[in-house]
Amino acid sequence: MGFQVRPEGDADLGAIRTVNREAFGTIAEADLVDALRANGDAALSLVAENDSGVVGHILFSHLPIRTSSRDVAAVALAPMSVLPRWQRRGVGSALVRAGLDRCREAGLEAVVVLGHPNYYPRFGFSARLAAPLRAPFSGPAFMALELAPGALTVGGVVRYPAAFFG
């Protein structure tokens, strides 16, 4: 593979900003990551690195989903970024898979993503599963994945952290 996936460390923060800026061509996602981290909303942050440094990053943020009977322990996958010269080499897929594995291990029940509808379904994300959720987003790019079977069968209200809106 040529890289490894591991949890972010304090020494990675500058590199994570660079990866997000270069991957998206703007600082908006880098600022979002910083705001989610500063507000205590970050649940899991992983980096992909090789001998030259950090080449990819993924962040999962706390995202409770309120159903008619309880809160579902869920997270939002956003953003996921890979340096342009490392894209299409399996870095993003490795980050998503490692992140989902860690979310399962942590006992989380669901993951929601607003992402490319041709990319995320390979990991089990579904726009159909997200359709009953009430959220500020909708359409084929708004997808969900159940980590615990049946977690989203009754729908619910998605409560995004404030950082996603400002």
Backbone torsions as a table, in degrees:
resi	resn	phi	psi	omega
1	MET	NA	-40.1	-179.8
2	GLY	87.5	7.7	178.6
3	PHE	-156.0	164.6	174.9
4	GLN	-129.2	153.5	177.6
5	VAL	-108.2	133.4	-179.1
6	ARG	-152.0	164.8	175.7
7	PRO	-64.0	147.6	176.2
8	GLU	-66.1	152.8	173.0
9	GLY	-124.8	167.8	-179.6
10	ASP	-56.0	-34.1	-178.7
11	ALA	-70.9	-11.2	-177.1
12	ASP	-91.4	-9.2	-169.3
13	LEU	-59.3	-42.4	178.2
14	GLY	-65.8	-41.8	178.9
15	ALA	-65.9	-36.5	178.2
16	ILE	-64.1	-42.0	176.1
17	ARG	-59.9	-43.8	-179.4
18	THR	-63.0	-45.4	-179.9
19	VAL	-60.3	-46.4	179.7
20	ASN	-64.2	-42.2	179.9
21	ARG	-63.2	-47.0	-178.2
22	GLU	-70.2	-37.3	-178.6
23	ALA	-68.4	-39.0	-175.8
24	PHE	-102.0	-10.9	179.3
25	GLY	73.0	17.3	-179.6
26	THR	-155.4	164.9	178.1
27	ILE	-92.4	0.3	-174.7
28	ALA	-57.4	-46.3	-179.0
29	GLU	-70.2	-36.9	176.6
30	ALA	-61.7	-42.3	177.4
31	ASP	-66.1	-37.7	177.2
32	LEU	-61.2	-46.3	178.9
33	VAL	-58.7	-47.1	-179.9
34	ASP	-61.3	-42.5	-178.6
35	ALA	-67.4	-43.0	178.7
36	LEU	-62.3	-41.7	178.7
37	ARG	-64.8	-46.7	-177.2
38	ALA	-64.0	-33.5	-178.1
39	ASN	-85.8	0.4	-179.8
40	GLY	76.7	17.9	-178.4
41	ASP	-91.1	-12.7	-179.4
42	ALA	-72.2	127.2	178.4
43	ALA	-98.8	-36.2	-176.9
44	LEU	-156.2	130.7	177.8
45	SER	-133.7	121.9	-178.7
46	LEU	-121.1	150.7	173.6
47	VAL	-122.8	153.3	169.0
48	ALA	-108.3	129.8	-179.7
49	GLU	-135.3	154.3	172.3
50	ASN	-128.6	-166.0	-177.8
51	ASP	-61.4	-24.9	-178.7
52	SER	-90.6	-8.0	178.0
53	GLY	128.4	-160.1	-177.2
54	VAL	-74.7	127.5	-179.7
55	VAL	-117.8	-8.6	179.3
56	GLY	-158.4	161.5	-177.6
57	HIS	-152.1	146.5	172.9
58	ILE	-140.8	141.9	179.3
59	LEU	-128.1	135.8	172.2
60	PHE	-117.0	130.6	-177.9
61	SER	-116.6	147.5	176.6
62	HIS	-55.9	132.9	-176.5
63	LEU	-149.3	75.1	-179.1
64	PRO	-62.2	142.1	176.2
65	ILE	-117.8	116.7	-177.8
66	ARG	-88.5	118.6	174.7
67	THR	-99.9	-176.3	179.9
68	SER	-66.9	-18.3	-176.0
69	SER	-121.6	-16.7	-175.7
70	ARG	-169.1	173.0	171.7
71	ASP	-93.1	129.6	175.2
72	VAL	-87.1	129.2	178.3
73	ALA	-74.2	101.3	-175.4
74	ALA	-130.3	164.6	175.8
75	VAL	-135.6	157.7	171.8
76	ALA	-101.2	133.5	173.3
77	LEU	-91.5	106.9	179.5
78	ALA	-178.7	131.7	-11.4
79	PRO	-89.3	169.2	169.4
80	MET	-123.6	127.1	-174.8
81	SER	-139.3	147.5	178.3
82	VAL	-137.9	135.5	176.0
83	LEU	-52.2	137.4	-176.5
84	PRO	-50.6	-40.5	-177.8
85	ARG	-72.4	-9.7	178.2
86	TRP	-108.3	1.3	178.9
87	GLN	-71.2	152.7	-179.1
88	ARG	65.0	28.5	176.3
89	ARG	-123.2	12.4	177.3
90	GLY	90.7	1.4	-178.5
91	VAL	-66.2	-49.6	-179.8
92	GLY	-60.9	-44.6	178.9
93	SER	-60.9	-42.1	179.3
94	ALA	-64.1	-39.5	178.1
95	LEU	-64.4	-45.6	-179.7
96	VAL	-62.7	-48.7	-178.4
97	ARG	-61.4	-44.8	179.6
98	ALA	-63.8	-41.4	179.0
99	GLY	-63.9	-44.4	179.0
100	LEU	-64.1	-39.3	176.7
101	ASP	-60.3	-44.7	-179.3
102	ARG	-67.8	-35.8	177.0
103	CYS	-64.0	-42.7	176.5
104	ARG	-60.6	-46.9	-179.4
105	GLU	-60.2	-31.5	-179.6
106	ALA	-80.8	-2.4	178.7
107	GLY	83.6	13.4	177.4
108	LEU	-70.3	150.9	-172.9
109	GLU	-102.2	-23.9	-175.8
110	ALA	-157.4	156.4	175.6
111	VAL	-131.5	137.8	177.6
112	VAL	-118.9	142.4	178.3
113	VAL	-140.3	144.0	168.4
114	LEU	-110.1	99.6	-171.5
115	GLY	-153.7	-173.0	-175.3
116	HIS	-65.8	121.2	-176.1
117	PRO	-68.0	-10.4	176.0
118	ASN	-98.6	-6.1	-177.4
119	TYR	-103.0	-52.8	-170.4
120	TYR	-73.0	-25.3	176.9
121	PRO	-59.5	-23.9	179.0
122	ARG	-63.7	-17.9	178.7
123	PHE	-99.4	1.4	179.1
124	GLY	104.4	-0.8	178.9
125	PHE	-69.8	145.1	-176.1
126	SER	-141.6	130.6	174.1
127	ALA	-68.7	-32.9	178.6
128	ARG	-61.5	-42.2	-179.8
129	LEU	-67.7	-31.4	-179.5
130	ALA	-82.0	-20.1	-174.1
131	ALA	-54.3	-39.4	-179.9
132	PRO	-76.0	-7.4	-179.4
133	LEU	-78.6	137.3	174.6
134	ARG	-92.1	115.9	-175.6
135	ALA	-149.7	165.5	178.2
136	PRO	-72.0	-2.7	-178.9
137	PHE	-122.8	152.6	175.0
138	SER	-156.3	176.6	178.4
139	GLY	98.9	-176.1	-173.6
140	PRO	-67.2	-18.7	179.1
141	ALA	-84.0	-14.4	179.3
142	PHE	-93.6	110.4	-172.4
143	MET	-131.5	158.3	178.7
144	ALA	-135.3	158.5	176.9
145	LEU	-138.4	127.4	174.9
146	GLU	-86.3	125.8	172.5
147	LEU	-91.8	-25.8	174.0
148	ALA	-114.6	117.9	-177.6
149	PRO	-52.1	132.0	177.9
150	GLY	84.4	-0.2	-175.7
151	ALA	-60.2	-31.2	-175.7
152	LEU	-113.5	16.4	-175.4
153	THR	-65.4	-23.6	-178.9
154	VAL	-101.6	7.3	-177.7
155	GLY	71.3	-162.2	179.7
156	GLY	154.9	179.2	179.8
157	VAL	-104.8	123.9	-179.8
158	VAL	-88.3	129.4	-178.7
159	ARG	-113.3	92.2	178.6
160	TYR	-71.6	143.9	173.4
161	PRO	-60.9	151.4	-178.4
162	ALA	-56.9	-31.2	-178.1
163	ALA	-57.1	-26.7	-179.8
164	PHE	-70.8	-12.2	-175.8
165	PHE	-116.3	10.2	-177.4
166	GLY	-163.6	NA	NA
